[in-house]
Amino acid sequence: MADKKADLAGPGIGNYDELVKILPQDYSSLLTKKETQQAITAVKNYIEEGLCRELNLMRVECPLIVDVKSGVNDMLDRDGSRTPIEFHISNDFDKHPVDAQVVQAATKWKRPALKQFEMEVGEGLYTDMRAVRKDYFLDHDHSSYVDQWDWEKVITEDQRNLDYLKETVRKIWKVIRGAGIHAQELFPQLKTDKYPDFPEELTFLHAEEILDMYPDLPRKQRETMVLQKYPAVFIIGIGWVLEDGYPHEMRAADYDDWVTETVTKDGKTMHGLNGDILVWNPVTKRRHELTSMGIRVTKETLRMQLEITGQLDFLDLPYHKAIMNDEIPLSIGGGIGQSRTYMYLLRKAHLGECSVTVWPQILKDICAEKKIFVLE
């Protein structure tokens, strides 16, 4: 069980000896460095236009830094293992200072933004979000630099159900898969017998169902086994404590709803209105997470989740008060990893082939030996 507990947050592989074994032995990029940048631009434009069309979104600006007192920064996991970078802005000789944080994600900022930008039911926003997460282990698909398409959409109480969640997820997958096909049309070398086609459909599975399938395995190993059978899945209910005493993965208590009971078609009671899209990456031959999303908490489910996590003191923060006082709309939203998506669609072995950030010398040396050229 210790392995299960250690696997809950899992910010990276955690060992460079292990990374050497994991990275492909016979890798050769299908695109040159210049072609890669051209393909990234094409995929980025396709996905942004597709999200706006399919989900009725518009682009807005989002923050890189937020006031500590606002409570809108994303804490990522509820165990406190990943904390944001903080700094003091002395401002006016410390007469009017501000204590600020670099955002880890714009998850909680987006919901008040719906009100700020006067979004109506059925309307939403997306942002070209940039963030810093200093507590990741830097491996082939984790970086301290984070780029995401963060999006949020106003919904009604009646839409807070599994059917609406699944409908939204299918639209997102349609856009992501379409972007991959678009890239192959522009760069035919991307379509090769070496790798299978992008799956047409996602398989929807509850975290509780996956635990039933593999009760003795930690979370990542369960996901790996499932992806051998279904190469593109959406795992529902991430954050709810399962029958083995652990959640599928740690999930913050104050944005996604992971406590609401739902009933499957065969009559089983499950939990959660959130989840992740994971795919099998045929280049790395590993599980590959693309997006995390969900229907957001109501004031009732917010209180329930904060009580479960022992964080009821959060209710004193402005963001949480806005939810409790019905001052911001009900919503659904998520974050799609940009470089993670490029990596998957452009058949890359390492995140650093798609984004520019900092890497330790040991990782750069490992990659160079395997003909993986990370950007600097």
Backbone hydrogen bonds in HBPLUS format (Angstrom, degrees):
<---DONOR---> <-ACCEPTOR-->    atom                        ^
c    i                          cat <-CA-CA->   ^        H-A-AA   ^      H-
h    n   atom  resd res      DA  || num        DHA   H-A  angle D-A-AA Bond
n    s   type  num  typ     dist DA aas  dist angle  dist       angle   num
A0004-LYS N   A0001-MET O   3.06 MM   3  5.09 119.1  2.44  95.1 110.1     1
A0005-LYS N   A0001-MET O   3.08 MM   4  6.46 159.3  2.13 154.1 158.7     2
A0006-ALA N   A0002-ALA O   2.99 MM   4  6.20 161.5  2.03 151.1 156.1     3
A0007-ASP N   A0003-ASP O   3.12 MM   4  6.13 129.7  2.39 136.0 148.0     4
A0007-ASP N   A0004-LYS O   3.18 MM   3  5.14 135.9  2.39  95.1 107.3     5
A0008-LEU N   A0005-LYS O   3.36 MM   3  5.60 172.0  2.37 111.8 113.7     6
A0250-MET N   A0008-LEU O   3.40 MM 242  5.62 156.2  2.46 111.3 117.0     7
A0012-GLY N   A0010-GLY O   2.82 MM   2  5.66 135.1  2.02 110.0  95.9     8
A0137-PHE N   A0011-PRO O   2.88 MM 126  5.98 168.3  1.89 157.4 161.4     9
A0019-LEU N   A0015-ASN O   3.03 MM   4  6.36 146.5  2.14 139.5 149.7    10
A0020-VAL N   A0016-TYR O   3.10 MM   4  6.25 152.4  2.18 142.4 146.9    11
A0021-LYS N   A0018-GLU O   3.09 MM   3  5.30 122.0  2.45  99.8 113.5    12
A0022-ILE N   A0018-GLU O   3.10 MM   4  6.38 142.1  2.25 143.9 155.1    13
A0022-ILE N   A0019-LEU O   3.05 MM   3  4.94 121.5  2.40  93.2 108.6    14
A0023-LEU N   A0019-LEU O   3.00 MM   4  6.15 166.2  2.02 164.6 163.9    15
A0036-THR N   A0032-THR O   2.80 MM   4  5.96 150.0  1.89 147.9 156.6    16
A0037-GLN N   A0033-LYS O   3.23 MM   4  6.52 156.0  2.29 143.2 147.6    17
A0038-GLN N   A0034-LYS O   3.10 MM   4  6.43 156.9  2.15 148.9 155.6    18
A0039-ALA N   A0035-GLU O   2.78 MM   4  5.98 156.7  1.84 151.4 158.0    19
A0040-ILE N   A0036-THR O   2.86 MM   4  6.07 155.2  1.92 149.4 156.2    20
A0041-THR N   A0037-GLN O   3.14 MM   4  6.35 159.4  2.18 144.5 149.0    21
A0042-ALA N   A0038-GLN O   3.10 MM   4  6.38 157.4  2.15 144.8 150.8    22
A0043-VAL N   A0039-ALA O   2.86 MM   4  6.09 163.9  1.89 155.9 159.9    23
A0044-LYS N   A0040-ILE O   2.82 MM   4  5.91 162.8  1.85 151.1 156.6    24
A0045-ASN N   A0041-THR O   3.02 MM   4  6.17 168.5  2.04 149.9 152.6    25
A0046-TYR N   A0042-ALA O   3.02 MM   4  6.15 160.2  2.06 144.7 150.7    26
A0047-ILE N   A0043-VAL O   2.91 MM   4  6.07 167.7  1.92 156.5 159.2    27
A0048-GLU N   A0044-LYS O   3.01 MM   4  6.15 167.1  2.03 153.1 157.0    28
A0049-GLU N   A0045-ASN O   2.99 MM   4  6.08 165.9  2.01 149.9 154.1    29
A0050-GLY N   A0046-TYR O   2.85 MM   4  5.91 151.5  1.93 143.6 152.7    30
A0051-LEU N   A0047-ILE O   2.82 MM   4  5.96 161.6  1.86 154.2 157.6    31
A0052-CYS N   A0048-GLU O   3.18 MM   4  6.31 160.7  2.22 143.0 148.1    32
A0053-ARG N   A0049-GLU O   3.05 MM   4  6.23 154.6  2.12 142.5 149.5    33
A0054-GLU N   A0050-GLY O   2.83 MM   4  5.93 175.9  1.83 158.6 160.0    34
A0055-LEU N   A0051-LEU O   2.94 MM   4  5.62 158.5  1.99 141.9 148.2    35
A0056-ASN N   A0052-CYS O   2.95 MM   4  4.95 121.3  2.30 124.3 132.5    36
A0057-LEU N   A0052-CYS O   3.22 MM   5  4.26 143.2  2.36 105.2 115.7    37
A0124-GLY N   A0056-ASN O   3.09 MM  68  6.21 130.6  2.35 153.2 153.0    38
A0058-MET N   A0124-GLY O   3.01 MM  66  6.41 132.7  2.24 123.2 132.9    39
A0126-TYR N   A0058-MET O   2.88 MM  68  6.03 143.6  2.01 140.9 142.5    40
A0060-VAL N   A0126-TYR O   3.02 MM  66  6.25 149.8  2.11 161.2 166.2    41
A0103-VAL N   A0064-LEU O   2.95 MM  39  5.70 169.5  1.96 144.0 147.3    42
A0066-VAL N   A0101-GLN O   2.88 MM  35  5.44 154.2  1.95 151.9 160.4    43
A0101-GLN N   A0066-VAL O   2.86 MM  35  5.44 152.1  1.93 156.3 165.6    44
A0070-SER N   A0067-ASP O   3.07 MM   3  5.46 155.8  2.13 111.3 118.8    45
A0068-VAL N   A0099-ASP O   2.94 MM  31  5.85 176.4  1.95 151.5 151.1    46
A0077-ASP N   A0075-MET O   2.65 MM   2  5.73 133.2  1.86 117.5 102.1    47
A0102-VAL N   A0085-ILE O   2.92 MM  17  5.48 155.6  1.98 152.7 160.6    48
A0087-PHE N   A0100-ALA O   2.95 MM  13  5.50 157.5  2.00 149.0 152.5    49
A0100-ALA N   A0087-PHE O   2.90 MM  13  5.50 164.8  1.92 176.9 172.5    50
A0089-ILE N   A0098-VAL O   2.77 MM   9  5.09 164.3  1.79 161.1 164.9    51
A0098-VAL N   A0089-ILE O   3.00 MM   9  5.09 155.9  2.06 141.1 148.9    52
A0094-ASP N   A0090-SER O   2.95 MM   4  4.42 125.5  2.26 108.4 120.3    53
A0094-ASP N   A0091-ASN O   3.15 MM   3  5.33 123.2  2.49 100.7 114.3    54
A0096-HIS N   A0091-ASN O   3.44 MM   5  5.75 165.5  2.47 151.6 151.4    55
A0095-LYS N   A0092-ASP O   2.92 MM   3  5.42 157.1  1.97 114.4 122.0    56
A0132-VAL N   A0103-VAL O   3.24 MM  29  6.60 159.2  2.29 164.4 165.7    57
A0110-LYS N   A0106-ALA O   3.19 MM   4  6.25 148.9  2.29 160.2 163.7    58
A0113-ALA N   A0109-TRP O   3.19 MM   4  6.32 144.4  2.32 141.3 151.8    59
A0114-LEU N   A0110-LYS O   3.05 MM   4  6.41 131.8  2.29 144.2 154.5    60
A0114-LEU N   A0111-ARG O   3.17 MM   3  5.35 137.7  2.36 101.3 111.8    61
A0115-LYS N   A0112-PRO O   3.05 MM   3  5.36 124.7  2.37 102.9 115.7    62
A0116-GLN N   A0112-PRO O   2.99 MM   4  6.35 158.4  2.04 147.0 153.9    63
A0117-PHE N   A0113-ALA O   2.86 MM   4  6.00 156.7  1.91 153.4 156.8    64
A0119-MET N   A0114-LEU O   2.90 MM   5  5.28 177.8  1.90 162.4 162.4    65
A0118-GLU N   A0115-LYS O   3.01 MM   3  4.87 161.5  2.05 104.3 108.9    66
A0123-GLU N   A0120-GLU O   2.93 MM   3  5.41 156.9  1.99 139.8 140.5    67
A0122-GLY N   A0154-VAL O   3.01 MM  32  5.57 172.6  2.01 135.3 137.7    68
A0154-VAL N   A0123-GLU O   2.98 MM  31  5.88 165.7  2.00 167.8 163.2    69
A0125-LEU N   A0152-GLU O   2.81 MM  27  5.51 152.4  1.88 158.9 168.0    70
A0152-GLU N   A0125-LEU O   2.93 MM  27  5.51 151.7  2.01 153.3 158.1    71
A0127-THR N   A0150-ASP O   2.71 MM  23  5.24 146.0  1.82 150.7 162.1    72
A0150-ASP N   A0127-THR O   3.21 MM  23  5.24 143.2  2.36 138.2 144.5    73
A0129-MET N   A0148-GLN O   2.88 MM  19  5.14 132.8  2.10 165.1 168.4    74
A0148-GLN N   A0129-MET O   3.02 MM  19  5.14 159.2  2.06 136.5 142.8    75
A0131-ALA N   A0146-VAL O   2.91 MM  15  4.96 147.8  2.01 143.7 147.8    76
A0146-VAL N   A0131-ALA O   2.97 MM  15  4.96 170.0  1.98 140.2 138.3    77
A0133-ARG N   A0144-SER O   2.84 MM  11  4.78 157.8  1.89 133.9 141.5    78
A0351-LEU N   A0140-HIS O   2.79 MM 211  5.76 157.7  1.84 150.8 158.7    79
A0338-GLN N   A0147-ASP O   2.87 MM 191  5.55 160.0  1.91 135.3 140.8    80
A0149-TRP N   A0336-ILE O   2.86 MM 187  5.06 157.2  1.91 143.4 149.0    81
A0336-ILE N   A0149-TRP O   2.98 MM 187  5.06 160.6  2.02 128.5 134.0    82
A0151-TRP N   A0334-GLY O   2.90 MM 183  5.57 165.0  1.93 160.9 164.8    83
A0334-GLY N   A0151-TRP O   3.02 MM 183  5.57 151.7  2.10 140.7 147.1    84
A0153-LYS N   A0332-ILE O   2.81 MM 179  5.41 148.9  1.90 159.2 169.5    85
A0332-ILE N   A0153-LYS O   2.97 MM 179  5.41 148.7  2.07 148.1 158.2    86
A0155-ILE N   A0330-LEU O   3.09 MM 175  5.62 164.6  2.11 124.7 128.4    87
A0159-GLN N   A0156-THR O   3.10 MM   3  5.33 145.7  2.23 102.7 112.6    88
A0160-ARG N   A0157-GLU O   3.15 MM   3  5.51 164.6  2.17 113.9 117.4    89
A0161-ASN N   A0159-GLN O   2.87 MM   2  5.54 131.3  2.11 106.8  92.1    90
A0165-LEU N   A0161-ASN O   3.16 MM   4  6.42 159.4  2.20 148.2 154.5    91
A0166-LYS N   A0162-LEU O   2.83 MM   4  6.04 168.1  1.84 160.0 162.1    92
A0167-GLU N   A0163-ASP O   2.95 MM   4  6.10 157.7  2.00 145.1 151.7    93
A0168-THR N   A0164-TYR O   3.04 MM   4  6.22 157.5  2.09 147.8 152.9    94
A0169-VAL N   A0165-LEU O   2.95 MM   4  6.24 160.0  1.99 152.4 158.3    95
A0170-ARG N   A0166-LYS O   2.91 MM   4  6.14 159.8  1.95 153.4 158.0    96
A0171-LYS N   A0167-GLU O   3.23 MM   4  6.49 148.1  2.34 139.6 147.5    97
A0172-ILE N   A0168-THR O   3.09 MM   4  6.44 154.4  2.16 149.4 156.2    98
A0173-TRP N   A0169-VAL O   2.93 MM   4  6.22 163.3  1.96 155.5 159.8    99
A0174-LYS N   A0170-ARG O   2.94 MM   4  6.09 152.2  2.02 142.4 150.2   100
A0175-VAL N   A0171-LYS O   3.15 MM   4  6.45 149.9  2.25 142.1 149.0   101
A0175-VAL N   A0172-ILE O   3.11 MM   3  5.19 118.8  2.50  96.1 110.5   102
A0176-ILE N   A0172-ILE O   2.97 MM   4  6.31 165.5  1.99 156.6 160.0   103
A0177-ARG N   A0173-TRP O   2.84 MM   4  5.92 174.3  1.85 157.0 158.9   104
A0178-GLY N   A0174-LYS O   2.95 MM   4  5.89 151.2  2.03 134.9 143.9   105
A0179-ALA N   A0175-VAL O   2.91 MM   4  6.13 144.9  2.03 145.9 154.9   106
A0180-GLY N   A0176-ILE O   3.18 MM   4  6.56 147.8  2.29 145.2 153.3   107
A0180-GLY N   A0177-ARG O   3.10 MM   3  5.14 119.5  2.48  95.0 109.7   108
A0181-ILE N   A0177-ARG O   3.07 MM   4  6.45 156.4  2.13 151.8 157.8   109
A0182-HIS N   A0178-GLY O   2.89 MM   4  6.07 154.9  1.96 145.2 152.8   110
A0183-ALA N   A0179-ALA O   2.96 MM   4  6.18 154.0  2.03 144.0 150.3   111
A0184-GLN N   A0180-GLY O   3.08 MM   4  6.36 150.1  2.18 141.8 149.7   112
A0185-GLU N   A0181-ILE O   3.01 MM   4  6.33 143.3  2.15 145.0 154.9   113
A0186-LEU N   A0182-HIS O   3.11 MM   4  6.46 148.5  2.21 146.0 154.2   114
A0187-PHE N   A0183-ALA O   2.81 MM   4  5.94 149.0  1.90 147.0 156.7   115
A0190-LEU N   A0187-PHE O   2.93 MM   3  5.95 172.3  1.94 135.3 138.0   116
A0191-LYS N   A0188-PRO O   3.06 MM   3  5.66 153.1  2.14 115.5 122.4   117
A0195-TYR N   A0192-THR O   3.27 MM   3  5.99 155.9  2.33 117.1 121.0   118
A0203-THR N   A0232-ALA O   2.95 MM  29  6.33 154.9  2.01 141.8 149.0   119
A0234-PHE N   A0203-THR O   2.83 MM  31  6.15 152.3  1.91 150.7 151.8   120
A0205-LEU N   A0234-PHE O   3.04 MM  29  6.25 167.4  2.05 154.8 157.5   121
A0236-ILE N   A0205-LEU O   2.80 MM  31  6.06 158.9  1.85 143.1 150.4   122
A0209-GLU N   A0206-HIS O   2.95 MM   3  5.12 123.6  2.27 100.4 114.8   123
A0210-ILE N   A0206-HIS O   3.10 MM   4  6.52 155.3  2.17 154.1 160.8   124
A0207-ALA N   A0236-ILE O   2.81 MM  29  5.76 159.6  1.85 165.8 159.2   125
A0211-LEU N   A0207-ALA O   3.06 MM   4  6.31 151.9  2.14 145.3 152.5   126
A0212-ASP N   A0208-GLU O   3.13 MM   4  6.37 151.5  2.21 138.9 146.4   127
A0213-MET N   A0209-GLU O   3.06 MM   4  6.37 141.6  2.21 140.5 151.0   128
A0214-TYR N   A0210-ILE O   3.01 MM   4  6.28 149.7  2.10 146.9 154.3   129
A0217-LEU N   A0214-TYR O   3.31 MM   3  5.74 165.2  2.33 116.2 120.5   130
A0222-ARG N   A0218-PRO O   2.93 MM   4  6.19 150.5  2.01 155.0 164.7   131
A0222-ARG N   A0219-ARG O   3.07 MM   3  5.08 117.0  2.48  95.0 110.8   132
A0223-GLU N   A0219-ARG O   2.93 MM   4  6.28 160.6  1.97 156.5 161.5   133
A0224-THR N   A0220-LYS O   2.90 MM   4  6.12 155.9  1.96 144.2 151.1   134
A0225-MET N   A0221-GLN O   3.00 MM   4  6.19 158.1  2.05 145.8 150.6   135
A0226-VAL N   A0222-ARG O   3.01 MM   4  6.25 163.8  2.03 153.1 157.4   136
A0227-LEU N   A0223-GLU O   2.95 MM   4  6.11 158.2  2.00 151.7 157.4   137
A0228-GLN N   A0225-MET O   3.20 MM   3  5.33 144.6  2.33  99.6 109.7   138
A0229-LYS N   A0226-VAL O   3.01 MM   3  5.46 137.4  2.20 107.1 118.1   139
A0230-TYR N   A0226-VAL O   2.82 MM   4  6.04 167.1  1.84 156.0 160.5   140
A0280-TRP N   A0231-PRO O   2.85 MM  49  4.94 145.9  1.97 142.6 140.5   141
A0233-VAL N   A0278-LEU O   2.85 MM  45  5.43 166.1  1.87 163.9 168.5   142
A0278-LEU N   A0233-VAL O   2.92 MM  45  5.43 160.2  1.96 152.0 158.6   143
A0235-ILE N   A0276-ASP O   2.93 MM  41  5.40 149.8  2.02 154.0 155.8   144
A0276-ASP N   A0235-ILE O   3.14 MM  41  5.40 138.6  2.32 133.9 143.2   145
A0237-GLY N   A0274-ASN O   2.90 MM  37  5.46 155.3  1.97 137.2 140.8   146
A0242-LEU N   A0246-TYR O   2.88 MM   4  5.46 164.6  1.90 118.7 121.5   147
A0245-GLY N   A0242-LEU O   2.94 MM   3  5.54 161.0  1.97 121.6 125.4   148
A0297-VAL N   A0255-TYR O   2.82 MM  42  5.68 144.0  1.94 154.8 162.5   149
A0257-ASP N   A0295-ILE O   2.96 MM  38  6.03 150.8  2.05 167.4 161.2   150
A0273-LEU N   A0257-ASP O   2.81 MM  16  5.54 175.6  1.81 158.4 158.9   151
A0272-GLY N   A0260-THR O   2.75 MM  12  5.15 153.4  1.82 146.5 155.8   152
A0262-THR N   A0270-MET O   2.89 MM   8  5.14 161.9  1.92 127.5 131.3   153
A0270-MET N   A0262-THR O   2.71 MM   8  5.14 168.6  1.73 154.7 158.8   154
A0264-THR N   A0268-LYS O   2.91 MM   4  5.34 159.6  1.95 153.1 156.7   155
A0267-GLY N   A0264-THR O   2.91 MM   3  5.22 157.6  1.96 115.4 118.3   156
A0295-ILE N   A0273-LEU O   2.86 MM  22  5.58 170.0  1.87 163.6 161.8   157
A0275-GLY N   A0293-MET O   2.89 MM  18  5.70 156.9  1.95 166.1 161.2   158
A0293-MET N   A0275-GLY O   2.93 MM  18  5.70 164.9  1.95 169.6 174.7   159
A0277-ILE N   A0291-THR O   2.92 MM  14  5.33 154.6  1.98 145.3 153.6   160
A0290-LEU N   A0277-ILE O   2.97 MM  13  5.71 174.4  1.97 161.7 163.5   161
A0279-VAL N   A0288-HIS O   2.87 MM   9  5.22 163.0  1.90 143.8 148.5   162
A0288-HIS N   A0279-VAL O   2.89 MM   9  5.22 129.0  2.15 155.9 167.2   163
A0281-ASN N   A0286-ARG O   2.97 MM   5  5.52 174.2  1.97 163.3 163.7   164
A0285-LYS N   A0281-ASN O   2.68 MM   4  5.33 130.3  1.92 144.2 160.1   165
A0337-GLY N   A0290-LEU O   2.91 MM  47  5.65 159.3  1.95 171.3 177.8   166
A0292-SER N   A0335-GLY O   3.21 MM  43  5.68 153.2  2.29 153.1 156.9   167
A0335-GLY N   A0292-SER O   2.91 MM  43  5.68 158.7  1.96 164.2 170.0   168
A0294-GLY N   A0333-GLY O   2.85 MM  39  5.73 153.8  1.92 163.1 171.6   169
A0333-GLY N   A0294-GLY O   3.04 MM  39  5.73 163.3  2.07 148.2 151.1   170
A0296-ARG N   A0331-SER O   2.92 MM  35  5.66 173.4  1.93 152.8 154.6   171
A0302-LEU N   A0298-THR O   2.83 MM   4  5.84 149.1  1.92 146.4 155.4   172
A0303-ARG N   A0299-LYS O   3.30 MM   4  6.29 162.8  2.34 133.3 137.2   173
A0304-MET N   A0300-GLU O   3.12 MM   4  6.40 160.0  2.16 145.2 151.1   174
A0305-GLN N   A0301-THR O   2.96 MM   4  6.04 163.8  1.98 146.2 149.8   175
A0306-LEU N   A0302-LEU O   2.93 MM   4  6.10 161.8  1.97 154.1 159.4   176
A0307-GLU N   A0303-ARG O   2.95 MM   4  6.05 146.4  2.06 144.2 153.3   177
A0308-ILE N   A0304-MET O   3.02 MM   4  6.31 151.3  2.11 143.6 151.3   178
A0309-THR N   A0305-GLN O   3.01 MM   4  6.24 153.0  2.09 145.6 152.5   179
A0310-GLY N   A0306-LEU O   2.94 MM   4  5.83 108.8  2.46 132.0 147.1   180
A0311-GLN N   A0306-LEU O   2.78 MM   5  4.84 164.4  1.80 148.1 150.4   181
A0310-GLY N   A0307-GLU O   3.31 MM   3  5.06 153.7  2.39  94.1 101.8   182
A0314-PHE N   A0311-GLN O   2.93 MM   3  5.79 166.7  1.95 126.1 130.2   183
A0315-LEU N   A0312-LEU O   3.08 MM   3  5.76 161.7  2.12 116.7 121.8   184
A0316-ASP N   A0313-ASP O   3.20 MM   3  5.98 169.8  2.21 120.7 123.1   185
A0317-LEU N   A0314-PHE O   2.88 MM   3  5.53 169.7  1.89 125.6 128.9   186
A0321-LYS N   A0317-LEU O   2.91 MM   4  6.11 157.9  1.96 159.6 167.0   187
A0322-ALA N   A0318-PRO O   2.96 MM   4  6.15 149.4  2.06 147.0 154.6   188
A0323-ILE N   A0319-TYR O   3.32 MM   4  6.71 145.9  2.45 141.0 148.9   189
A0324-MET N   A0320-HIS O   3.02 MM   4  6.31 167.7  2.04 152.2 155.4   190
A0325-ASN N   A0321-LYS O   2.87 MM   4  5.97 142.1  2.01 147.5 156.9   191
A0327-GLU N   A0322-ALA O   2.80 MM   5  4.89 162.1  1.83 160.5 159.7   192
A0326-ASP N   A0323-ILE O   3.11 MM   3  5.18 165.2  2.14 110.6 112.5   193
A0341-THR N   A0337-GLY O   3.00 MM   4  5.97 149.1  2.10 135.0 142.9   194
A0341-THR N   A0338-GLN O   3.03 MM   3  5.15 116.5  2.45  97.9 113.1   195
A0342-TYR N   A0338-GLN O   2.89 MM   4  6.26 161.4  1.92 157.7 163.0   196
A0343-MET N   A0339-SER O   2.87 MM   4  5.96 161.8  1.90 146.9 152.3   197
A0344-TYR N   A0340-ARG O   3.11 MM   4  6.38 153.7  2.19 142.3 148.3   198
A0345-LEU N   A0341-THR O   2.91 MM   4  6.10 175.3  1.91 160.9 162.0   199
A0346-LEU N   A0342-TYR O   2.80 MM   4  5.64 157.5  1.85 152.8 158.1   200
A0348-LYS N   A0343-MET O   2.87 MM   5  4.74 179.0  1.87 149.8 150.1   201
A0353-GLU N   A0350-HIS O   3.09 MM   3  5.73 166.2  2.11 116.6 120.8   202
A0354-CYS N   A0351-LEU O   2.91 MM   3  5.61 163.6  1.94 121.7 127.3   203
A0355-SER N   A0351-LEU O   3.22 MM   4  6.49 135.2  2.43 145.0 157.2   204
A0375-LEU N   A0352-GLY O   2.78 MM  23  5.68 172.5  1.78 145.0 142.8   205
A0363-LEU N   A0360-PRO O   3.07 MM   3  5.52 126.3  2.37 108.7 121.0   206
A0364-LYS N   A0360-PRO O   3.20 MM   4  6.58 162.0  2.23 153.4 158.6   207
A0365-ASP N   A0361-GLN O   2.87 MM   4  6.08 154.7  1.94 153.8 160.6   208
A0366-ILE N   A0362-ILE O   3.04 MM   4  6.22 157.1  2.09 141.8 147.9   209
A0367-CYS N   A0363-LEU O   2.94 MM   4  6.17 164.5  1.97 154.1 157.9   210
A0368-ALA N   A0364-LYS O   2.96 MM   4  6.09 158.5  2.00 143.7 149.9   211
A0369-GLU N   A0365-ASP O   3.14 MM   4  6.34 156.3  2.20 148.3 153.3   212
A0370-LYS N   A0367-CYS O   2.96 MM   3  5.12 132.3  2.20 100.3 113.9   213
A0372-ILE N   A0367-CYS O   2.85 MM   5  4.80 171.6  1.86 143.2 141.4   214
A0371-LYS N   A0368-ALA O   3.17 MM   3  5.03 164.7  2.19 106.5 107.8   215
